[in-house]
């Protein structure tokens, strides 16, 4: 019996406008000139069934993080559509989602409300989030004072405890101290064991993708190179990387 579709991506195109690195004086001379275009995603289409854990792999610059941010609604497609079929979604990525002037505790509420939870719902989970993050007195300090490890811990705790239908995870399982890596990895395995939750993971760790995912999407130069089970896609990707 086929499961419900939770994510449908059709003919997705995302293009960035960028200026080459140059001096301030030279940049003034370029005013009025067209910015250089970078085509991050070029006509990508796929679907994910409810309960699937999709891993996205590819070399740097292949469009992996752009894909996650487009699905999360952070980037608007230049062309194509993304349909979440009414599901709630959260993006777990370092550097995304926090107001750095606010304290960690204030960001728990801000992030929770952006995910669609009420203040009352967040309050019920507040102590659990703080305990899982385990950053001590820093929970009451501005996020701008955090190390990348503390940022990662709090971001992961919020996303893991305030559970959404679809979870997007961008490399964060590799950040933090050894103890937290183990705790977050075990929590992730617990979360994705829910047959109704859909998870998309971007990672350079093929071991993580191989163990956690039941489907792998290989992006190369903004296009899908291959999609299928890990035992088929990962060896093909490894062979490609050895020869390129």
N, C-alpha and C positions, 0 to 999 in steps of 0.2 A: 504494500500500500504506500503510495507516494505521500510524502509529508508536505505541509504547507510551505510556500515560498516566502521567505522573510526579507530578502534583498534581491531586487532586480536592477541590473545596470545595463543600459542600452546605448550603444554607440557614443560612449563618453569621450569628450575632448576637453582638455584643460590646457590653457596656454598662459605662460607668464610673460610679462614685459620686463625687461631688465636692461640696465645700462652697464657697459664695460667699466671696470675699475679704472679710475683716472684721477687726475688732480682736480681741485676745485676750479682753478682757472680754466682748465681744458673743458670741464663740464659746463661752464658758462657758455663756451663757444658752441657746445652741442645743443643748446636750448633751441627747440623747434625742429630738431632732427628726430627721426623715428627711433623709438627704442628697439633694441634687439629682442626678437621673440624666441621663446623656448617652448617647444611643444612637449609638455610633460606626459600627457596621455593622448593617444591617437586612435580613437574609435574602439574603445574597450567595451565588451559586452559579456555578461555572465549572470547566473542566478545562484542563490544559496538557499538550500532547504533549511527549515526549522531544525535546530539541534545540531547542525553541522559545525565543525571547527575548521575554518579555512585558513591555511597559511599562505602568505604572499612572500615570494622570494624573488631575488634579482640583484644584480650588481648595483653599486651606488649610481644614482641618477636615472634609474629605470622607471621611476614613477610610483614606487611603493607607498611612501608616506603621503604623496599627493592623492593617491587613491583613497586612503583612509580619511583624509581631511575632506575630500569631496563627499564621501558617504556620510560623514559626520555633519555636513552642512557648513563647514568652515570656508570651503572654496566653492564658488558657483561654476558649474560647467559652462564652457563656451558653446557646447553643442552636446546633445544627448540628454538622457534622463536617468534619475535614480529614484526608485520606488521602495520605500521601507514597509509598505503594506500596513501602516498604522502602528508599527512597533516602536517602543521607546529605545533610545540608543545612547551610549556613552563612549567617549574617546579617552583612552588612557595613554598620554604621551607627555614626555618631559617638555616643559616650556609652553604647554597649552592649557588654558582654562583658569589660571589663578590671577587674582588682582594682587600684585606683589606689595602694594602699600597696606593691604589688610592683613590681619593676623591669620594664623593657620585655622583657628576656630571659626573666624568670620568667613574664611574661604570654604569651610565645610558647608555652611549654609548657602553661600553664593553658588557654589558648584552644584549642590543638591537641587536648588530651585531652578537652575539652568537645565538640569536633567528632567525637570517636571515634577519634583517632589514638593509637598507642602512643608511649611515650617514645622508643623506638628510631627510629620513623618520623619523629618531629619532629626528632630530633637530626640525621638525614640531611639535613634541609631547613633547619636552623638558620642556617647561613652564608648561604644563598641569601636567606632572609627578611631577615636583618640587612642584607645588601648592597642589597637592593631598597628597604628602608625608608629607608636612607641618613640616619639621624639622629645619626650620630657617637657620642660618648661618652654620650649620653642613653640609649642602649640599656641601660646599667647603672645608670640612675637611676630612682627611683620614677615611675610614670606620672602621679602627681598634679603633677609638676613640668613636664609637657609642655604645649606650646601645642596648640591645636586642629589645627594643621597637622601637627605631629609625631605626634599621636594618630592622625590620619587616615592618615598614611604607614604607620605600624606596623600598624594595623588592616587596611589594604588589602593590605599585603605578606603578612600571615598568611593571609588568605582567598584571595589569588591564588596563593600558592605551595602551600599545603595544599589541593589541589583537591577539592571535593566534587561529588556528582552534581547538586545543585541549589544555585545561588547566589542570595541575596537581597541586593540593593544599594539602600541608602536615601540618595540624594543625595550620596554621598561623592565622586563624580567631580568635584564643583564645589569641593572643599576642597583647600587646599595651594597651594604656589607654582606658577608657570606651568610650570616644567620638570617638576615631579612630576605636574601635571595631564596633560601630554602623555604622560608615561611610563605613568601609570595607565590612561589612555584606550587607548593602544596595547596594553597588557597585557590590558585587558578585551576588546578586539576579538579578540586571540589566543585567549583563553579561550573565548569564545562561538562561535568557529569550530569547536569540537568538536561534531560532530553529535549526540553523546550527552549533552551537558550542557544542563540547563535553567536559564535565568536569568530572574529577575524584577527589574525595575528601577523604582524610584520616583524621579521627577525632575520638576522644574519646567521643565527645559530641553527644550523640544519638539524642538529640533535634535538633541539626543542621542537622544531617543526615536525620532525619525524615521530616524536613521542606523543605530542599533544593533538596533532591535526589528522583528520580523516580525508582531507582534500587539500591539494596544493595548486596555487596559481602562480605561474612563473611569468613575470613581466620582464621584457627586454626592450629598451629604447621606446618605452611608452606604449608598447603593444603586448598582447598575450602571446607568449611563445608556446606555452603548453599549460593545460589544466587537467588534473586527474588525481588518482591516488598517490600518496607519498612515495610508495615503492616504485612507481614509474617515473614520476616527475623529478625527484631529487637526484637519482643516478644520472639522468639526462642532463640536468643542470650542472652537476659536478664535472661531467665529461666536457661540457661546453666551456666551463671556467678553466679547466686544465689546458684547453686548446686555444684560448683567447686571452 
